[in-house]
Amino acid sequence: GRGGFGGMTDLLRDDDVVASLGISEEQLDEAEAIRDEMRDNAGDQDIWAQFGEAETDGERNALMLQMQVANEARVAEAEEKLKAVLDEQQFARLREVFLQRNGVQSLTRPDVVGALEISDDQVTAIRSIMQERFAAQMELGFRASDEEREAFNQEWDSRLLAVLSDEQPDQWEAEQGEPFVAVEASEDGEDADDAPAVPHNSDSPSGDDDESTEDGDAPRAMRP
């Protein structure tokens, strides 16, 4: 989903992604160990405790920024290890699919910042909007309708993209590659080429958390 804790390793819980990239059982086991290590070393409990005790929006925003930066560093370290597990083509395509799924919230990733040549001032502006978005999302609540959530995401995505220069949106699209389409036929019998592509900025992965697909020979995805 958006802003996934585990970065690209989260996508390896999606059977369709695993099948599309031809990832082996051995690779999945190594990737799962990397994700488990990152989760065990999270260490955000103290920050969350401080967040619950914060009295002002400024204090909460500062803590959210601290958690975001810390998680980005953990994700970057984990993905560097993942690069040694996957082959070059698998890693590159996994990154593209992740950027499609995570959407504009990936604009502060170091690799995206470098590829788009996003300035320090732009990063600061993007982080500020993300903090405002988090506060607005809390106000929106969990009972919002799908239509309300879609309108919310469109509004805030537009605000984030507005920070970019005239050239950077095209570069951002290029970084995401071709829209992801599942390898196998969909449940209603469509061929993979005719199945709908996963839209950019989707709120959640299309796969489930089962460890195997209907095809007994297909590799299982990582456990949640």
C-alpha positions as CSV (number, residue, x, y, z in Angstrom):
1,G,0.0,0.0,0.0
2,R,0.9,3.6,0.1
3,G,3.9,4.4,2.1
4,G,4.6,0.7,2.8
5,F,6.8,0.0,5.8
6,G,9.0,-2.5,3.9
7,G,9.5,-0.6,0.7
8,M,10.1,-2.9,-2.3
9,T,10.2,-6.0,0.0
10,D,6.5,-5.6,0.7
11,L,5.7,-6.3,-3.0
12,L,7.1,-9.8,-2.7
13,R,4.0,-10.7,-0.7
14,D,2.0,-10.3,-4.0
15,D,1.7,-13.5,-5.9
16,D,1.2,-11.7,-9.2
17,V,4.4,-9.7,-8.8
18,V,6.4,-12.7,-7.8
19,A,5.2,-14.7,-10.8
20,S,5.7,-11.8,-13.2
21,L,9.3,-11.4,-12.1
22,G,10.1,-15.1,-12.1
23,I,11.3,-14.9,-8.5
24,S,12.4,-18.3,-7.1
25,E,11.7,-19.8,-3.7
26,E,15.3,-19.3,-2.6
27,Q,15.1,-15.6,-3.6
28,L,11.8,-15.2,-1.6
29,D,13.3,-16.8,1.5
30,E,16.3,-14.4,1.3
31,A,14.1,-11.4,0.7
32,E,11.8,-12.4,3.6
33,A,14.8,-12.6,5.9
34,I,15.8,-9.1,4.9
35,R,12.3,-7.8,5.6
36,D,12.2,-9.5,9.0
37,E,15.5,-8.0,9.9
38,M,14.3,-4.5,9.0
39,R,11.1,-5.0,11.0
40,D,12.9,-6.3,14.0
41,N,15.3,-3.2,13.9
42,A,12.5,-0.7,13.4
43,G,12.8,0.9,16.9
44,D,9.9,3.3,16.4
45,Q,8.2,2.5,19.7
46,D,9.7,5.4,21.6
47,I,8.7,7.8,18.8
48,W,5.2,6.6,18.8
49,A,5.0,7.0,22.6
50,Q,6.2,10.6,22.2
51,F,3.6,11.1,19.4
52,G,0.8,10.0,21.7
53,E,2.0,12.6,24.3
54,A,2.6,15.4,21.9
55,E,0.4,18.4,22.6
56,T,0.9,20.5,19.4
57,D,0.7,20.0,15.7
58,G,4.3,21.2,15.5
59,E,5.5,18.5,17.9
60,R,3.5,15.8,16.1
61,N,4.8,16.9,12.7
62,A,8.4,16.9,13.9
63,L,8.0,13.3,15.2
64,M,6.3,12.2,11.9
65,L,9.3,13.6,10.0
66,Q,11.7,11.8,12.3
67,M,9.9,8.5,11.7
68,Q,9.7,9.1,7.9
69,V,13.4,9.8,7.6
70,A,14.3,6.9,9.8
71,N,12.1,4.5,7.8
72,E,13.5,5.7,4.5
73,A,17.0,4.9,5.7
74,R,16.0,1.4,6.8
75,V,14.2,0.8,3.5
76,A,17.3,2.0,1.5
77,E,19.5,-0.3,3.5
78,A,17.1,-3.3,3.0
79,E,16.8,-2.6,-0.7
80,E,20.5,-2.5,-1.1
81,K,20.6,-6.0,0.3
82,L,17.7,-7.0,-1.9
83,K,19.7,-5.9,-4.9
84,A,22.1,-8.7,-4.2
85,V,19.3,-11.3,-4.0
86,L,17.5,-10.4,-7.3
87,D,19.0,-10.2,-10.7
88,E,19.4,-6.7,-12.3
89,Q,16.2,-7.0,-14.4
90,Q,14.1,-8.3,-11.6
91,F,15.2,-5.5,-9.2
92,A,14.7,-2.8,-11.8
93,R,11.1,-4.0,-12.6
94,L,10.3,-4.5,-9.0
95,R,11.3,-0.9,-8.4
96,E,9.1,0.3,-11.2
97,V,6.1,-1.6,-9.9
98,F,6.7,-0.3,-6.4
99,L,6.8,3.3,-7.6
100,Q,3.5,2.7,-9.4
101,R,1.9,1.3,-6.2
102,N,3.3,3.8,-3.7
103,G,2.7,6.8,-5.9
104,V,3.9,10.3,-5.3
105,Q,4.8,9.5,-1.7
106,S,7.9,8.0,-3.2
107,L,9.2,11.4,-4.2
108,T,11.4,11.7,-1.2
109,R,13.1,8.3,-1.8
110,P,16.8,9.0,-2.3
111,D,16.9,7.1,-5.6
112,V,13.9,9.1,-6.9
113,V,15.3,12.4,-5.6
114,G,18.6,11.6,-7.5
115,A,16.9,10.5,-10.7
116,L,14.6,13.5,-10.9
117,E,17.2,15.9,-9.5
118,I,14.8,17.1,-6.9
119,S,16.3,20.0,-4.9
120,D,16.6,20.2,-1.2
121,D,14.0,23.0,-1.1
122,Q,11.6,20.7,-3.1
123,V,12.2,17.8,-0.7
124,T,11.5,20.1,2.3
125,A,8.2,21.3,0.6
126,I,7.2,17.7,-0.2
127,R,7.8,16.5,3.3
128,S,5.8,19.5,4.7
129,I,2.8,18.6,2.4
130,M,3.1,14.9,3.5
131,Q,2.9,16.0,7.1
132,E,-0.2,18.0,6.3
133,R,-1.6,15.1,4.4
134,F,-1.2,12.8,7.4
135,A,-3.0,15.2,9.7
136,A,-5.8,15.6,7.1
137,Q,-6.0,11.8,6.7
138,M,-6.5,11.4,10.5
139,E,-9.3,13.9,10.3
140,L,-10.9,12.0,7.4
141,G,-11.0,8.9,9.5
142,F,-11.6,5.3,8.7
143,R,-15.2,5.6,7.9
144,A,-14.7,7.6,4.8
145,S,-16.3,6.2,1.6
146,D,-14.3,5.0,-1.3
147,E,-15.3,8.1,-3.2
148,E,-14.1,10.4,-0.4
149,R,-10.8,8.6,-0.2
150,E,-10.3,8.8,-4.0
151,A,-11.0,12.5,-3.9
152,F,-8.7,13.0,-1.0
153,N,-5.9,11.1,-2.7
154,Q,-6.3,13.1,-6.0
155,E,-6.3,16.4,-4.1
156,W,-3.1,15.6,-2.1
157,D,-1.3,13.9,-5.0
158,S,-1.9,17.0,-7.1
159,R,-0.5,19.2,-4.3
160,L,2.7,17.1,-4.2
161,L,3.1,17.0,-8.0
162,A,2.7,20.8,-8.1
163,V,6.1,21.0,-6.2
164,L,7.9,19.5,-9.2
165,S,9.3,21.5,-12.1
166,D,7.9,21.4,-15.6
167,E,10.2,18.6,-16.6
168,Q,10.1,16.5,-13.5
169,P,6.6,15.0,-13.9
170,D,7.6,13.4,-17.2
171,Q,10.8,12.0,-15.6
172,W,8.6,10.7,-12.7
173,E,6.4,8.8,-15.2
174,A,9.4,7.4,-16.9
175,E,10.8,6.1,-13.6
176,Q,7.6,4.0,-13.1
177,G,8.0,2.1,-16.4
178,E,5.2,0.3,-18.1
179,P,2.0,-0.3,-16.1
180,F,2.1,-3.6,-14.3
181,V,-0.2,-6.4,-15.6
182,A,-0.5,-9.7,-13.9
183,V,1.1,-12.7,-15.8
184,E,-1.8,-15.1,-15.3
185,A,-5.3,-14.7,-16.7
186,S,-7.8,-12.9,-14.4
187,E,-10.7,-14.7,-12.7
188,D,-13.2,-13.8,-15.4
189,G,-11.1,-15.4,-18.1
190,E,-9.3,-12.3,-19.5
191,D,-5.9,-12.8,-20.9
192,A,-3.1,-11.1,-19.1
193,D,-2.7,-8.7,-22.0
194,D,-6.3,-7.7,-21.7
195,A,-6.5,-7.5,-18.0
196,P,-6.6,-4.0,-16.5
197,A,-3.3,-2.6,-15.5
198,V,-2.7,-1.7,-11.9
199,P,-3.2,2.1,-11.8
200,H,-0.5,4.5,-10.6
201,N,-1.0,5.6,-7.0
202,S,-3.2,2.5,-6.1
203,D,-4.0,2.4,-2.4
204,S,-3.3,-1.2,-2.0
205,P,-1.6,-4.1,-3.8
206,S,-3.8,-6.3,-5.9
207,G,-2.5,-9.6,-4.6
208,D,-3.5,-11.4,-1.4
209,D,-1.4,-12.8,1.4
210,D,-1.8,-16.5,0.6
211,E,1.5,-18.3,0.3
212,S,0.6,-20.0,-2.9
213,T,-1.4,-19.4,-6.1
214,E,-3.9,-21.6,-7.7
215,D,-1.1,-22.8,-10.0
216,G,0.8,-25.3,-7.9
217,D,4.1,-24.5,-9.8
218,A,3.9,-20.8,-9.2
219,P,6.2,-19.5,-6.5
220,R,4.5,-18.5,-3.3
221,A,4.7,-14.9,-2.1
222,M,6.3,-13.9,1.1
223,R,4.3,-14.1,4.3
224,P,2.8,-10.8,5.7
